[in-house]
Amino acid sequence: MSKPNIAIHLPDGAVREVPAGTTPFEIANSISPRLAAASVVARITPLAGSATAAAKETETGEAAMYAAEDAQAPRLVDLATPLNEDAKLELLTEKDPEALKVVRHSAAHVLATAVLELFPETKLGHGPATDAGFFYDVYREKPFTPEDLAAIEKKMAEVVARDEKFVHEFEPREQALAEFDKDGDFMKTHFVTKFTEPGSEVSFYRNGRFVDFCRGPHVPSTGRVKAFKVLSLAGAYWLGDEKNPQLQRVYGTAFFSQKDLDAHFARLEEAAKRDHRVLGKQLDLFSIQEVAGAGLIFWHPKGAMIRKIMEDWMREECLRRGYQLVYTPHVMRRELWKISGHEGFYSSNMYTPMELDDAEYRLKPMNCPGHVLIYKNSPKSYRDLPQRYAELGNVYRYERSGTMHGLLRVRGFTQDDAHIFCTPQQIEGEVASCIEFAEVVLKTFGFNEFKVELSTWDPNDRAHYIGSDENWSLAIGSLEKVLNAKGIAYKTMPGEAAFYGPKIDIKLVDVLGRLWQLSTVQFDFNLPARFELEYVGEDGERHQPVMVHRALFGSVERFFGVLIEHYAGAFPLWLAPLQIGLVPISERHAQYAAKVEAELKSAGFRVETDARNEKMNAKIRDFANQKTPYILVFGDKEEASGAVSVRTRGKGDQGSIPLGEFIAKAKALVESKSTEL
């Protein structure tokens, strides 16, 4: 009996009629053998009402894996997966980011294969792909050594050279559990128990003699894992419980080619040079003092100067855009956090309560409840809305030990928080204004590229969210409408919303192409309800406002850390803590140095004169090591003509020019917030 035909819709609009059971690879090969060779994985989107009889009759194998999922949801599958229903088909090649993650997941299987061949007593956990590569958690009583990692990498090369096919297989759940129990594979037993249902079939992937519990997909064979590197080792307790066995996590990375791999390590080398923790110490910008505690930042004079410039700019922009500046206490009664919902949904990220005379208090992890109380303190009319409150407020969050990272992840930080209280009719305009404000912030500080994500809720996970389905639908729809109206491309992130509402996250792209999460705009219909906020409408009746949370720096500390790395400590003239260094050639030029310094300071510049009895080149070198934008050198000739010899950072000696001309040029650069010198 011949198999029924199915319709496969291709990206160019073509439709191919093929027998059920045809694979993506066969379709690719029928189009072009070169396309088949270049394809890594396939993305299929089943069409509504298209399930064939063959797919309907079976509830095992491939069909069972997706039975609980959205029947029309796109999904990645192996090139060897039989297609049994009408579907859209996309063939992903090395140009697709999703294909790289598949390569990396396959590389994790290659690593596990190598580990078991070298150290057969090892028990496997899981090995996912990550944005930077992959890792595999394993249990082995004897710790791996650097020599072991080198041997694993060498064995991986052998597995790749064998070009073993990745074969998708299925096994009854009870049989799989029995085999894992027999072999003492306690982690695999846990995963099968947790992620599969009784009576179901369990998905495995085989390459050669190695078999792993896995949903896939994978590249066609181990030979497609062409460029890889075993990187490092870390320890972690099984399931995060120190009473459980300690695992070893082997990290690696993989790329499509050796050229890409080499470029990756070149980027890492450049990133190491830009590490804000190293530059922060070298340039004397900030410190973290062990005696004071982890994750708490001490701003040194130079770093504090940059912070002042950042905060002054932000406050001036807020005032210009109709915000009102407010300040709220660092510590407030625990009861307030119960009303807001933070006590129930966010308490694990808050410092423990402290008992004072009349009640329990908590350090604030965010400013929003304080702004709510300011709004509620006096009656509001629709004529008063929107109310925009802005605060550069210090907040405190309990980050776990080991998660802190310089300025980028701290326990105490300054959030450039603002909350907007408005009518439902005003919400879209306010969100649009916040996004425009965020774009201005990023471009002003030298970031011209960014990506946008819309974080929505998971309606099946009600325990982590508050509010009705209707309110969530309204909130998400409002944010989508704004993004679409502004023509902003965005990626939807299901289940990533805040507990009180959906949000738009704006991720900047730095000079190395890295993404940084900083700016966020969030819709909140819950806090106004919890605090019973009101305004009197045009109809004379009482109505509940809606609320927008927005942070544009994200936090001053994190934004500053990103700035340091983006500019490698060589800040634009307008941001540099020391803008101009003065180098008199000898002591007899001290009077002219004082005159030049006075004129520059009168023009608003941050200036320092090196009057030490040192050689000129030593003074120049010291200013250069501090990444000073301009170094002005002068001797008899310059003093006689009222000029200065200009050395520009990154460009060297630019020759002698009149002091007034230099001041005019430098002032123009500061006023325009230029990133060039």
ChimeraX attribute file (.defattr): number of C-alpha atoms within 10 A of each C-alpha:
attribute: neighborCount
match mode: 1-to-1
recipient: residues
	/A:1	3
	/A:2	6
	/A:3	12
	/A:4	15
	/A:5	17
	/A:6	22
	/A:7	20
	/A:8	24
	/A:9	20
	/A:10	15
	/A:11	10
	/A:12	7
	/A:13	9
	/A:14	9
	/A:15	16
	/A:16	14
	/A:17	12
	/A:18	19
	/A:19	17
	/A:20	21
	/A:21	17
	/A:22	16
	/A:23	19
	/A:24	26
	/A:25	24
	/A:26	16
	/A:27	19
	/A:28	21
	/A:29	15
	/A:30	11
	/A:31	11
	/A:32	12
	/A:33	14
	/A:34	10
	/A:35	17
	/A:36	19
	/A:37	12
	/A:38	15
	/A:39	23
	/A:40	28
	/A:41	29
	/A:42	24
	/A:43	19
	/A:44	23
	/A:45	19
	/A:46	22
	/A:47	18
	/A:48	11
	/A:49	10
	/A:50	16
	/A:51	17
	/A:52	16
	/A:53	13
	/A:54	13
	/A:55	17
	/A:56	11
	/A:57	10
	/A:58	11
	/A:59	14
	/A:60	17
	/A:61	17
	/A:62	21
	/A:63	14
	/A:64	16
	/A:65	16
	/A:66	13
	/A:67	11
	/A:68	8
	/A:69	9
	/A:70	9
	/A:71	15
	/A:72	14
	/A:73	11
	/A:74	16
	/A:75	12
	/A:76	20
	/A:77	22
	/A:78	22
	/A:79	24
	/A:80	21
	/A:81	18
	/A:82	17
	/A:83	24
	/A:84	26
	/A:85	26
	/A:86	25
	/A:87	23
	/A:88	18
	/A:89	22
	/A:90	21
	/A:91	23
	/A:92	20
	/A:93	18
	/A:94	16
	/A:95	12
	/A:96	12
	/A:97	11
	/A:98	15
	/A:99	24
	/A:100	24
	/A:101	22
	/A:102	23
	/A:103	31
	/A:104	30
	/A:105	27
	/A:106	27
	/A:107	34
	/A:108	28
	/A:109	29
	/A:110	25
	/A:111	29
	/A:112	28
	/A:113	23
	/A:114	22
	/A:115	25
	/A:116	15
	/A:117	17
	/A:118	14
	/A:119	14
	/A:120	11
	/A:121	13
	/A:122	17
	/A:123	21
	/A:124	22
	/A:125	23
	/A:126	18
	/A:127	24
	/A:128	18
	/A:129	21
	/A:130	15
	/A:131	10
	/A:132	14
	/A:133	23
	/A:134	25
	/A:135	27
	/A:136	24
	/A:137	24
	/A:138	23
	/A:139	21
	/A:140	16
	/A:141	13
	/A:142	8
	/A:143	12
	/A:144	13
	/A:145	10
	/A:146	12
	/A:147	9
	/A:148	14
	/A:149	19
	/A:150	14
	/A:151	16
	/A:152	24
	/A:153	21
	/A:154	14
	/A:155	19
	/A:156	27
	/A:157	21
	/A:158	15
	/A:159	21
	/A:160	19
	/A:161	14
	/A:162	14
	/A:163	16
	/A:164	19
	/A:165	17
	/A:166	24
	/A:167	18
	/A:168	22
	/A:169	18
	/A:170	16
	/A:171	16
	/A:172	15
	/A:173	19
	/A:174	16
	/A:175	12
	/A:176	20
	/A:177	21
	/A:178	12
	/A:179	13
	/A:180	17
	/A:181	14
	/A:182	10
	/A:183	11
	/A:184	12
	/A:185	17
	/A:186	16
	/A:187	20
	/A:188	20
	/A:189	18
	/A:190	13
	/A:191	15
	/A:192	20
	/A:193	14
	/A:194	9
	/A:195	8
	/A:196	14
	/A:197	11
	/A:198	10
	/A:199	10
	/A:200	17
	/A:201	22
	/A:202	26
	/A:203	23
	/A:204	18
	/A:205	21
	/A:206	17
	/A:207	20
	/A:208	15
	/A:209	8
	/A:210	16
	/A:211	17
	/A:212	20
	/A:213	21
	/A:214	20
	/A:215	15
	/A:216	17
	/A:217	25
	/A:218	30
	/A:219	28
	/A:220	22
	/A:221	17
	/A:222	26
	/A:223	17
	/A:224	20
	/A:225	27
	/A:226	17
	/A:227	20
	/A:228	22
	/A:229	21
	/A:230	21
	/A:231	16
	/A:232	12
	/A:233	18
	/A:234	10
	/A:235	13
	/A:236	16
	/A:237	14
	/A:238	18
	/A:239	12
	/A:240	11
	/A:241	10
	/A:242	10
	/A:243	9
	/A:244	11
	/A:245	15
	/A:246	19
	/A:247	23
	/A:248	23
	/A:249	19
	/A:250	23
	/A:251	22
	/A:252	23
	/A:253	23
	/A:254	27
	/A:255	23
	/A:256	18
	/A:257	15
	/A:258	13
	/A:259	10
	/A:260	13
	/A:261	18
	/A:262	13
	/A:263	12
	/A:264	16
	/A:265	11
	/A:266	12
	/A:267	15
	/A:268	13
	/A:269	11
	/A:270	14
	/A:271	17
	/A:272	15
	/A:273	14
	/A:274	20
	/A:275	18
	/A:276	28
	/A:277	20
	/A:278	14
	/A:279	21
	/A:280	23
	/A:281	13
	/A:282	13
	/A:283	17
	/A:284	15
	/A:285	22
	/A:286	22
	/A:287	17
	/A:288	18
	/A:289	12
	/A:290	9
	/A:291	6
	/A:292	10
	/A:293	10
	/A:294	19
	/A:295	27
	/A:296	20
	/A:297	19
	/A:298	14
	/A:299	18
	/A:300	15
	/A:301	13
	/A:302	17
	/A:303	19
	/A:304	15
	/A:305	18
	/A:306	20
	/A:307	19
	/A:308	14
	/A:309	14
	/A:310	17
	/A:311	16
	/A:312	12
	/A:313	12
	/A:314	19
	/A:315	18
	/A:316	11
	/A:317	15
	/A:318	19
	/A:319	14
	/A:320	10
	/A:321	12
	/A:322	13
	/A:323	20
	/A:324	15
	/A:325	14
	/A:326	15
	/A:327	15
	/A:328	18
	/A:329	12
	/A:330	16
	/A:331	15
	/A:332	18
	/A:333	18
	/A:334	20
	/A:335	14
	/A:336	17
	/A:337	20
	/A:338	14
	/A:339	14
	/A:340	20
	/A:341	20
	/A:342	21
	/A:343	17
	/A:344	12
	/A:345	18
	/A:346	14
	/A:347	18
	/A:348	14
	/A:349	16
	/A:350	20
	/A:351	17
	/A:352	14
	/A:353	16
	/A:354	13
	/A:355	12
	/A:356	9
	/A:357	6
	/A:358	7
	/A:359	12
	/A:360	14
	/A:361	20
	/A:362	22
	/A:363	20
	/A:364	25
	/A:365	24
	/A:366	19
	/A:367	24
	/A:368	22
	/A:369	22
	/A:370	18
	/A:371	22
	/A:372	21
	/A:373	14
	/A:374	14
	/A:375	19
	/A:376	16
	/A:377	10
	/A:378	8
	/A:379	11
	/A:380	19
	/A:381	16
	/A:382	18
	/A:383	11
	/A:384	12
	/A:385	15
	/A:386	21
	/A:387	18
	/A:388	23
	/A:389	24
	/A:390	26
	/A:391	24
	/A:392	22
	/A:393	21
	/A:394	22
	/A:395	20
	/A:396	23
	/A:397	20
	/A:398	16
	/A:399	18
	/A:400	13
	/A:401	8
	/A:402	8
	/A:403	10
	/A:404	15
	/A:405	13
	/A:406	22
	/A:407	26
	/A:408	19
	/A:409	17
	/A:410	22
	/A:411	21
	/A:412	20
	/A:413	25
	/A:414	18
	/A:415	25
	/A:416	22
	/A:417	23
	/A:418	26
	/A:419	25
	/A:420	27
	/A:421	27
	/A:422	21
	/A:423	19
	/A:424	16
	/A:425	10
	/A:426	14
	/A:427	23
	/A:428	20
	/A:429	11
	/A:430	19
	/A:431	23
	/A:432	18
	/A:433	14
	/A:434	23
	/A:435	22
	/A:436	12
	/A:437	16
	/A:438	21
	/A:439	19
	/A:440	16
	/A:441	18
	/A:442	21
	/A:443	14
	/A:444	14
	/A:445	18
	/A:446	18
	/A:447	17
	/A:448	14
	/A:449	15
	/A:450	17
	/A:451	16
	/A:452	19
	/A:453	17
	/A:454	23
	/A:455	22
	/A:456	22
	/A:457	24
	/A:458	15
	/A:459	14
	/A:460	9
	/A:461	9
	/A:462	13
	/A:463	10
	/A:464	17
	/A:465	21
	/A:466	18
	/A:467	16
	/A:468	13
	/A:469	12
	/A:470	8
	/A:471	15
	/A:472	23
	/A:473	13
	/A:474	15
	/A:475	24
	/A:476	20
	/A:477	13
	/A:478	19
	/A:479	24
	/A:480	17
	/A:481	14
	/A:482	19
	/A:483	19
	/A:484	12
	/A:485	10
	/A:486	11
	/A:487	9
	/A:488	11
	/A:489	10
	/A:490	16
	/A:491	12
	/A:492	13
	/A:493	17
	/A:494	13
	/A:495	17
	/A:496	16
	/A:497	22
	/A:498	18
	/A:499	20
	/A:500	22
	/A:501	26
	/A:502	28
	/A:503	26
	/A:504	27
	/A:505	25
	/A:506	25
	/A:507	19
	/A:508	23
	/A:509	18
	/A:510	19
	/A:511	16
	/A:512	13
	/A:513	12
	/A:514	12
	/A:515	15
	/A:516	17
	/A:517	17
	/A:518	20
	/A:519	26
	/A:520	23
	/A:521	24
	/A:522	24
	/A:523	27
	/A:524	26
	/A:525	23
	/A:526	22
	/A:527	22
	/A:528	19
	/A:529	15
	/A:530	12
	/A:531	15
	/A:532	13
	/A:533	21
	/A:534	20
	/A:535	23
	/A:536	17
	/A:537	16
	/A:538	11
	/A:539	8
	/A:540	10
	/A:541	10
	/A:542	15
	/A:543	18
	/A:544	18
	/A:545	28
	/A:546	24
	/A:547	27
	/A:548	22
	/A:549	21
	/A:550	27
	/A:551	22
	/A:552	26
	/A:553	24
	/A:554	19
	/A:555	25
	/A:556	23
	/A:557	22
	/A:558	23
	/A:559	21
	/A:560	19
	/A:561	21
	/A:562	21
	/A:563	19
	/A:564	20
	/A:565	24
	/A:566	23
	/A:567	16
	/A:568	19
	/A:569	24
	/A:570	22
	/A:571	23
	/A:572	21
	/A:573	25
	/A:574	23
	/A:575	20
	/A:576	20
	/A:577	26
	/A:578	22
	/A:579	20
	/A:580	25
	/A:581	24
	/A:582	24
	/A:583	28
	/A:584	26
	/A:585	21
	/A:586	16
	/A:587	13
	/A:588	11
	/A:589	17
	/A:590	17
	/A:591	12
	/A:592	18
	/A:593	25
	/A:594	14
	/A:595	11
	/A:596	23
	/A:597	20
	/A:598	14
	/A:599	15
	/A:600	20
	/A:601	12
	/A:602	10
	/A:603	13
	/A:604	12
	/A:605	21
	/A:606	18
	/A:607	19
	/A:608	17
	/A:609	18
	/A:610	18
	/A:611	16
	/A:612	12
	/A:613	10
	/A:614	12
	/A:615	12
	/A:616	16
	/A:617	11
	/A:618	11
	/A:619	22
	/A:620	19
	/A:621	12
	/A:622	13
	/A:623	22
	/A:624	19
	/A:625	10
	/A:626	17
	/A:627	21
	/A:628	25
	/A:629	24
	/A:630	23
	/A:631	27
	/A:632	24
	/A:633	23
	/A:634	24
	/A:635	20
	/A:636	14
	/A:637	12
	/A:638	18
	/A:639	16
	/A:640	10
	/A:641	12
	/A:642	16
	/A:643	21
	/A:644	26
	/A:645	21
	/A:646	21
	/A:647	22
	/A:648	18
	/A:649	16
	/A:650	12
	/A:651	8
	/A:652	11
	/A:653	14
	/A:654	10
	/A:655	12
	/A:656	18
	/A:657	15
	/A:658	13
	/A:659	19
	/A:660	15
	/A:661	11
	/A:662	17
	/A:663	16
	/A:664	11
	/A:665	11
	/A:666	21
	/A:667	17
	/A:668	11
	/A:669	17
	/A:670	17
	/A:671	10
	/A:672	10
	/A:673	17
	/A:674	17
	/A:675	17
	/A:676	9
	/A:677	15
